[in-house]
């Protein structure tokens, strides 16, 4: 088992976007991680990538042997100025990197970094049937702030969205 202390991350570069999209798309078919029902394109993520600014909403990647094995993004919540101190976290891991401590590493780093980018509240939007992610966030004392029953339909099955939150500053 890889220990979280062995991981490092860096800011994503535009050239990383194809690998970021590959990891994201690898989760679509599972219907557990994302509400997208079809794979996305690199081109469709250009604007999303450029919305991530190192000083306020970073996008991080973790590499192993020259390949990106996971990424974490801080994203705006609701897009209004009064919510600038709140950020949504998204974590996506390469299939081979899951269960190895990378998610724990990313969350540890995000919680520590949040005050540096003037974020005092972190959110996770997680499907109710995504037990591994719910357990991960709970291990870091994220609390359930909202349970939105049956707001998503995936392959004809209605799914709950759980919003987890944590004050960090």
Backbone torsions as a table, in degrees:
resi	resn	phi	psi	omega
1	UNK	NA	132.1	178.6
2	UNK	-76.7	135.1	178.5
3	UNK	-88.2	142.5	-177.4
4	UNK	-57.2	-30.5	-178.2
5	UNK	-63.8	-18.1	-179.2
6	UNK	-83.4	-9.9	-179.1
7	UNK	-85.8	149.4	168.8
8	UNK	-137.7	159.6	178.3
9	UNK	-133.9	166.7	176.3
10	UNK	-146.2	165.6	174.5
11	UNK	-65.9	138.7	177.2
12	UNK	-68.9	144.5	174.0
13	UNK	-108.5	157.1	-178.5
14	UNK	-55.8	-33.7	179.5
15	UNK	-65.3	-17.7	178.6
16	UNK	-80.0	-14.1	-172.0
17	UNK	-56.0	-42.0	177.8
18	UNK	-57.8	-41.4	178.8
19	UNK	-70.1	-35.6	176.4
20	UNK	-60.4	-44.5	-179.6
21	UNK	-67.1	-37.8	177.7
22	UNK	-59.8	-45.5	179.4
23	UNK	-63.5	-45.5	178.1
24	UNK	-57.9	-50.3	-177.9
25	UNK	-62.4	-26.7	179.5
26	UNK	-66.7	-14.9	-179.7
27	UNK	-96.6	-12.9	-173.4
28	UNK	-61.0	-48.3	-174.4
29	UNK	-64.5	-26.8	-177.7
30	UNK	-68.3	-25.1	-177.7
31	UNK	60.6	27.0	-178.7
32	UNK	-114.4	-28.8	-168.5
33	UNK	-108.1	-38.9	-174.6
34	UNK	-126.8	154.4	176.6
35	UNK	-87.2	-4.7	172.3
36	UNK	-68.1	138.8	-178.9
37	UNK	-107.5	-8.0	176.4
38	UNK	-132.6	150.0	176.7
39	UNK	-57.1	148.9	178.5
40	UNK	-98.8	168.3	177.9
41	UNK	-105.2	158.4	175.2
42	UNK	-59.7	-43.5	-178.5
43	UNK	-60.2	-36.2	-179.3
44	UNK	-69.3	-13.2	-178.6
45	UNK	-103.4	2.7	-179.9
46	UNK	-57.8	-52.8	-178.4
47	UNK	-61.7	-43.6	177.6
48	UNK	-56.0	-46.1	-179.8
49	UNK	-59.7	-46.4	-176.0
50	UNK	-71.6	-16.2	174.5
51	UNK	-72.6	-17.1	-178.5
52	UNK	-88.9	107.9	-178.7
53	UNK	-106.0	131.4	-178.2
54	UNK	-54.4	-33.3	-175.4
55	UNK	-81.9	-11.8	-177.2
56	UNK	-139.8	-37.9	-178.0
57	UNK	-140.7	72.7	-175.7
58	UNK	-68.3	157.2	172.4
59	UNK	-123.7	117.3	-176.3
60	UNK	-110.2	150.5	172.0
61	UNK	-127.8	152.6	172.8
62	UNK	-118.1	132.0	-178.9
63	UNK	-114.2	152.3	170.0
64	UNK	-142.4	125.7	-179.7
65	UNK	53.1	40.4	176.4
66	UNK	78.4	1.8	179.3
67	UNK	-115.4	138.6	176.5
68	UNK	-73.0	127.5	-178.7
69	UNK	-110.1	-4.8	177.6
70	UNK	-178.7	162.5	177.4
71	UNK	-148.1	155.6	176.9
72	UNK	-133.4	136.7	175.7
73	UNK	-125.6	143.1	166.3
74	UNK	-97.1	126.2	179.9
75	UNK	-126.6	154.3	177.6
76	UNK	-62.5	144.6	171.9
77	UNK	-102.5	117.4	172.0
78	UNK	69.5	-10.4	170.5
79	UNK	68.8	18.8	177.1
80	UNK	-112.4	148.0	-175.3
81	UNK	-56.1	-34.9	-178.1
82	UNK	-65.3	-17.8	179.8
83	UNK	-98.6	13.9	-176.1
84	UNK	-59.3	-26.3	179.7
85	UNK	-84.1	4.3	179.7
86	UNK	-117.6	135.4	178.9
87	UNK	-135.3	142.5	173.1
88	UNK	-90.1	133.3	175.8
89	UNK	-99.0	138.0	171.9
90	UNK	-127.7	133.6	178.7
91	UNK	-127.1	126.5	177.1
92	UNK	-130.0	131.4	-176.1
93	UNK	-122.2	141.7	172.0
94	UNK	-58.7	143.8	-176.8
95	UNK	-51.6	-41.5	-178.8
96	UNK	-70.3	-16.7	-177.8
97	UNK	-95.9	-6.6	-177.7
98	UNK	-71.1	142.3	179.1
99	UNK	76.7	12.4	-177.1
100	UNK	-108.1	2.2	179.3
101	UNK	100.1	-1.8	-178.6
102	UNK	-67.7	-39.6	176.8
103	UNK	-60.9	-43.1	177.3
104	UNK	-62.4	-43.0	177.9
105	UNK	-58.8	-50.9	-178.7
106	UNK	-59.0	-45.3	-179.3
107	UNK	-64.5	-41.3	177.1
108	UNK	-57.6	-47.6	-178.8
109	UNK	-66.1	-39.8	-178.4
110	UNK	-65.8	-43.2	179.2
111	UNK	-62.5	-43.3	179.5
112	UNK	-67.0	-34.9	-174.8
113	UNK	-82.3	-25.2	-173.4
114	UNK	-50.6	-48.4	-179.9
115	UNK	-60.7	-29.7	179.4
116	UNK	-65.6	-25.1	179.2
117	UNK	-109.0	21.9	175.8
118	UNK	61.6	36.1	175.4
119	UNK	-107.1	125.9	179.9
120	UNK	-110.3	-11.6	-178.6
121	UNK	-135.2	128.8	177.4
122	UNK	-112.8	140.9	179.4
123	UNK	-125.1	149.4	169.4
124	UNK	-127.7	129.3	176.5
125	UNK	-104.1	109.0	-169.9
126	UNK	-132.3	133.5	175.6
127	UNK	-60.8	144.0	-179.8
128	UNK	-62.3	-23.3	179.3
129	UNK	-94.0	3.7	177.6
130	UNK	-91.0	72.7	-174.3
131	UNK	-59.7	-43.5	-179.8
132	UNK	-59.2	-42.0	179.9
133	UNK	-70.4	-39.2	176.7
134	UNK	-60.8	-42.2	178.7
135	UNK	-65.8	-40.2	179.7
136	UNK	-60.1	-51.8	-178.5
137	UNK	-65.4	-37.5	178.2
138	UNK	-63.0	-34.7	179.0
139	UNK	-63.6	-19.6	178.5
140	UNK	-105.2	20.1	175.8
141	UNK	64.4	28.6	168.3
142	UNK	-74.6	138.1	-179.4
143	UNK	-108.2	154.4	175.4
144	UNK	-73.3	117.0	179.3
145	UNK	-102.5	-19.7	177.2
146	UNK	-157.7	143.6	172.5
147	UNK	-125.0	111.3	-177.7
148	UNK	-105.4	93.5	-173.6
149	UNK	-68.8	134.0	170.1
150	UNK	53.7	40.5	-179.7
151	UNK	-90.0	-12.5	178.8
152	UNK	-121.9	144.9	175.1
153	UNK	-121.2	117.4	-179.4
154	UNK	-120.4	115.3	-178.9
155	UNK	53.3	40.7	177.2
156	UNK	81.4	0.2	179.9
157	UNK	-106.6	124.7	178.0
158	UNK	-77.1	134.2	-175.5
159	UNK	-124.7	146.4	177.2
160	UNK	-84.7	150.4	171.5
161	UNK	-114.9	126.3	178.8
162	UNK	-106.8	129.5	175.8
163	UNK	-105.2	118.0	178.5
164	UNK	-103.7	142.2	-179.4
165	UNK	-136.7	156.8	178.4
166	UNK	-152.0	130.5	172.0
167	UNK	-84.2	132.0	-177.6
168	UNK	-122.1	-0.6	-178.6
169	UNK	-156.7	NA	NA
